[in-house]
Amino acid sequence: MNKIGKITLLVSAIVIFLGIGGYIFWQKGDTLTKAEAQAIITNKYPGEIIAMKKTEKNGVQQYQALLENNNGVYQIALDAHNGTISQLQAEKIKQAETKENLTEEEAVKKVTSHYKGTLQSISSQTDNGAAYFMVTLQAESTESTYKINRQTGEIEKLLKNAEEAAIISEDKAKEIAEEAVNGKVTEAELEEEDQQLVYEIELETAEEKEVKVYINAYSSTVLSINWEDD
């Protein structure tokens, strides 16, 4: 090998050595500080770091951190060299805290102070982490159910009862019944059957026969026609 070749080989060896050495130095020494790692994590995810340590895995240095926020506790792995987050895993998911401020007696008292009726039933349920009482009252022949938040005391009348304002009038129900059987109305009554409001219309025909027509109070649909027995 001539002199130029030897020099070229030596220079190449030095470059390779410096490159490897520089890489090793960068791997071992040029890493983020603990404060820098914490800042990267908290800027990316809301919460408080409750524990952190520096580890090495497969030759790569990492920061292992535990982050706690309103949703739970999460384990985070962050590359100590470039700040990349390589792992985010939930360690503990917090259940929604339910403060059951209202007792059953208090809930019933609060509902009955706003709405008329006697207590038929009360039950509890949870919806999206919030606790409620379902209170059913009966006023005359109509049952109504109310949903009361056990924390805030807010009362919601269920949709079924809100729809009662949109039922057809008694006069309209009589008109539908008379068209259905060609008779004259003698009596009309609004009743609840199978959790729906129904008009029961009694009529007398020209032949002096009695008939009852049942009409859905919401849709005005004739549900059935019952003729008297001869």
FIGUMAR-750932 format. One record per residue (C-alpha): residue number from 0; x, y, z. Coordinates in steps of 0.2 Angstrom, whole numbers. Each point is the difference from the previous one (the first is absolute). Layout:
# residues N
node num = NUM u = X v = Y w = Z
...
# end
This chain:
# residues 230
node num = 0 u = 0 v = 0 w = 0
node num = 1 u = 7 v = 17 w = -5
node num = 2 u = 2 v = 15 w = 12
node num = 3 u = -16 v = 8 w = -7
node num = 4 u = -10 v = -15 w = 3
node num = 5 u = 6 v = -2 w = 18
node num = 6 u = -4 v = 18 w = 4
node num = 7 u = -18 v = -2 w = -8
node num = 8 u = -3 v = -16 w = 11
node num = 9 u = 6 v = 9 w = 15
node num = 10 u = -11 v = 15 w = -3
node num = 11 u = -15 v = -11 w = -3
node num = 12 u = 3 v = -9 w = 16
node num = 13 u = 1 v = 16 w = 10
node num = 14 u = -16 v = 6 w = -7
node num = 15 u = -9 v = -16 w = 4
node num = 16 u = 7 v = 0 w = 18
node num = 17 u = -5 v = 18 w = 2
node num = 18 u = -17 v = -4 w = -7
node num = 19 u = -3 v = -14 w = 12
node num = 20 u = 8 v = 9 w = 14
node num = 21 u = -11 v = 15 w = -3
node num = 22 u = -16 v = -11 w = -1
node num = 23 u = 5 v = -8 w = 16
node num = 24 u = 3 v = 16 w = 8
node num = 25 u = -17 v = 7 w = -6
node num = 26 u = -9 v = -16 w = 6
node num = 27 u = 8 v = 1 w = 17
node num = 28 u = 2 v = 19 w = 4
node num = 29 u = -11 v = 11 w = -11
node num = 30 u = -17 v = -4 w = 8
node num = 31 u = -14 v = 11 w = 6
node num = 32 u = 0 v = 5 w = 18
node num = 33 u = -14 v = -6 w = 12
node num = 34 u = -7 v = 18 w = 0
node num = 35 u = 0 v = 0 w = -19
node num = 36 u = -9 v = -17 w = -1
node num = 37 u = -13 v = 5 w = 12
node num = 38 u = -3 v = 16 w = -10
node num = 39 u = -3 v = -10 w = -16
node num = 40 u = -12 v = -12 w = 8
node num = 41 u = -11 v = 14 w = 10
node num = 42 u = 0 v = 11 w = -16
node num = 43 u = -8 v = -15 w = -10
node num = 44 u = -11 v = -7 w = 14
node num = 45 u = -9 v = 9 w = 14
node num = 46 u = 3 v = -6 w = 17
node num = 47 u = 14 v = -2 w = 13
node num = 48 u = 15 v = -11 w = 0
node num = 49 u = 0 v = -10 w = 16
node num = 50 u = 16 v = -10 w = -4
node num = 51 u = 14 v = -1 w = -12
node num = 52 u = 16 v = -10 w = -3
node num = 53 u = 13 v = -2 w = -13
node num = 54 u = 2 v = -18 w = -7
node num = 55 u = 9 v = -8 w = -14
node num = 56 u = -9 v = -13 w = -12
node num = 57 u = 9 v = -8 w = -15
node num = 58 u = 14 v = 12 w = 1
node num = 59 u = -12 v = 15 w = 0
node num = 60 u = -2 v = 12 w = 15
node num = 61 u = -17 v = 4 w = 5
node num = 62 u = -10 v = 9 w = 13
node num = 63 u = -14 v = -10 w = 8
node num = 64 u = -13 v = 12 w = 7
node num = 65 u = -17 v = -2 w = 9
node num = 66 u = -12 v = 14 w = -5
node num = 67 u = -16 v = 3 w = 11
node num = 68 u = -15 v = 10 w = -6
node num = 69 u = -19 v = 0 w = 2
node num = 70 u = -2 v = -15 w = -11
node num = 71 u = 13 v = -11 w = 9
node num = 72 u = 18 v = -5 w = 1
node num = 73 u = 10 v = -3 w = -15
node num = 74 u = 17 v = -8 w = -3
node num = 75 u = 11 v = 10 w = -13
node num = 76 u = 16 v = -5 w = -8
node num = 77 u = 10 v = 14 w = -8
node num = 78 u = 16 v = -2 w = -10
node num = 79 u = 14 v = 9 w = 10
node num = 80 u = 9 v = 6 w = -16
node num = 81 u = -13 v = 7 w = -12
node num = 82 u = -15 v = 2 w = 11
node num = 83 u = -12 v = -12 w = -9
node num = 84 u = -13 v = -8 w = 10
node num = 85 u = 0 v = -19 w = -4
node num = 86 u = -13 v = -6 w = 13
node num = 87 u = -16 v = 6 w = 8
node num = 88 u = -9 v = -12 w = 10
node num = 89 u = -14 v = 2 w = 13
node num = 90 u = 5 v = -7 w = 17
node num = 91 u = -16 v = 5 w = 9
node num = 92 u = -16 v = 8 w = -7
node num = 93 u = -10 v = 10 w = 13
node num = 94 u = -18 v = -3 w = 2
node num = 95 u = -12 v = 15 w = 0
node num = 96 u = -2 v = 6 w = 18
node num = 97 u = -19 v = 0 w = 5
node num = 98 u = -5 v = 10 w = 14
node num = 99 u = -17 v = -7 w = 5
node num = 100 u = -6 v = 16 w = 8
node num = 101 u = -19 v = -4 w = -1
node num = 102 u = -8 v = -14 w = 10
node num = 103 u = -16 v = -9 w = -7
node num = 104 u = -10 v = 10 w = 12
node num = 105 u = 7 v = 16 w = -5
node num = 106 u = -2 v = -3 w = -18
node num = 107 u = -18 v = -5 w = 2
node num = 108 u = -3 v = 16 w = 10
node num = 109 u = 8 v = 11 w = -13
node num = 110 u = -9 v = -8 w = -14
node num = 111 u = -17 v = 1 w = 8
node num = 112 u = 3 v = 18 w = 5
node num = 113 u = 0 v = 4 w = -19
node num = 114 u = -12 v = -12 w = -7
node num = 115 u = -17 v = -7 w = 6
node num = 116 u = -2 v = -19 w = 3
node num = 117 u = 3 v = -14 w = 13
node num = 118 u = 15 v = -11 w = -1
node num = 119 u = -1 v = -16 w = -10
node num = 120 u = 18 v = -5 w = -1
node num = 121 u = 18 v = 6 w = 2
node num = 122 u = 16 v = -7 w = -7
node num = 123 u = 18 v = 5 w = -3
node num = 124 u = 11 v = 0 w = -16
node num = 125 u = 16 v = 6 w = -6
node num = 126 u = 2 v = 10 w = -16
node num = 127 u = 17 v = 6 w = -7
node num = 128 u = 7 v = -1 w = 18
node num = 129 u = -14 v = 10 w = 8
node num = 130 u = -12 v = -8 w = 12
node num = 131 u = -19 v = 3 w = -1
node num = 132 u = -16 v = -6 w = 8
node num = 133 u = -15 v = -4 w = -11
node num = 134 u = -16 v = 5 w = 9
node num = 135 u = -17 v = -5 w = -6
node num = 136 u = -15 v = 9 w = 6
node num = 137 u = -18 v = -3 w = -4
node num = 138 u = -13 v = 15 w = -1
node num = 139 u = -18 v = -7 w = -3
node num = 140 u = 2 v = -12 w = -14
node num = 141 u = 16 v = 6 w = -7
node num = 142 u = 18 v = -6 w = 5
node num = 143 u = 15 v = 11 w = -3
node num = 144 u = 18 v = -4 w = 3
node num = 145 u = 13 v = 13 w = 5
node num = 146 u = 19 v = -2 w = -1
node num = 147 u = 9 v = 10 w = 14
node num = 148 u = 19 v = 2 w = 1
node num = 149 u = 6 v = -6 w = 17
node num = 150 u = 14 v = 13 w = 0
node num = 151 u = -8 v = 16 w = -6
node num = 152 u = -19 v = -4 w = 3
node num = 153 u = -4 v = 5 w = -18
node num = 154 u = -17 v = -8 w = -5
node num = 155 u = -4 v = -6 w = -18
node num = 156 u = -17 v = -5 w = -5
node num = 157 u = 2 v = -15 w = -12
node num = 158 u = -4 v = 2 w = -18
node num = 159 u = -15 v = -11 w = 1
node num = 160 u = -9 v = 12 w = 11
node num = 161 u = 6 v = 15 w = -10
node num = 162 u = -9 v = -7 w = -15
node num = 163 u = -16 v = 1 w = 9
node num = 164 u = -2 v = 18 w = -5
node num = 165 u = 0 v = -5 w = -18
node num = 166 u = -15 v = -13 w = 1
node num = 167 u = -15 v = 2 w = -10
node num = 168 u = -15 v = 9 w = 8
node num = 169 u = -15 v = -9 w = 7
node num = 170 u = -11 v = 8 w = -14
node num = 171 u = 12 v = -7 w = -13
node num = 172 u = -1 v = -17 w = 7
node num = 173 u = -19 v = 1 w = 0
node num = 174 u = 0 v = 5 w = -18
node num = 175 u = 11 v = -14 w = -5
node num = 176 u = -11 v = -13 w = 10
node num = 177 u = -16 v = 6 w = -8
node num = 178 u = 8 v = -1 w = -17
node num = 179 u = 6 v = -18 w = 3
node num = 180 u = -17 v = -7 w = 6
node num = 181 u = -13 v = 12 w = -6
node num = 182 u = -7 v = 3 w = 17
node num = 183 u = -2 v = 14 w = 14
node num = 184 u = 12 v = 2 w = 14
node num = 185 u = -8 v = -3 w = 17
node num = 186 u = 16 v = -1 w = 11
node num = 187 u = 19 v = 4 w = -2
node num = 188 u = 15 v = -4 w = 11
node num = 189 u = 18 v = 2 w = -1
node num = 190 u = 9 v = -15 w = 7
node num = 191 u = 18 v = -8 w = 1
node num = 192 u = 2 v = -17 w = -7
node num = 193 u = 17 v = -9 w = -3
node num = 194 u = 9 v = 16 w = 4
node num = 195 u = -9 v = 10 w = -13
node num = 196 u = -15 v = 12 w = 0
node num = 197 u = -16 v = -6 w = -7
node num = 198 u = -17 v = 8 w = -3
node num = 199 u = -14 v = -12 w = 4
node num = 200 u = -16 v = 7 w = -9
node num = 201 u = -17 v = -8 w = 3
node num = 202 u = -13 v = 3 w = -14
node num = 203 u = -18 v = -5 w = -4
node num = 204 u = -4 v = -4 w = -18
node num = 205 u = -17 v = 3 w = -9
node num = 206 u = -4 v = -18 w = 4
node num = 207 u = 2 v = 4 w = 19
node num = 208 u = 15 v = -11 w = 1
node num = 209 u = 14 v = 5 w = 12
node num = 210 u = 18 v = 0 w = -6
node num = 211 u = 17 v = 5 w = 7
node num = 212 u = 14 v = 7 w = -11
node num = 213 u = 18 v = 1 w = 6
node num = 214 u = 11 v = 13 w = -7
node num = 215 u = 18 v = 4 w = 2
node num = 216 u = 1 v = 17 w = 8
node num = 217 u = 16 v = 4 w = -9
node num = 218 u = -2 v = -6 w = -17
node num = 219 u = -19 v = 0 w = -1
node num = 220 u = 1 v = -18 w = -7
node num = 221 u = -16 v = -11 w = 4
node num = 222 u = 7 v = -14 w = 10
node num = 223 u = -16 v = -11 w = 1
node num = 224 u = -19 v = 1 w = -1
node num = 225 u = -10 v = -11 w = 12
node num = 226 u = -19 v = -2 w = -3
node num = 227 u = -12 v = -5 w = 14
node num = 228 u = -6 v = -18 w = 1
node num = 229 u = -17 v = -3 w = -6
# end
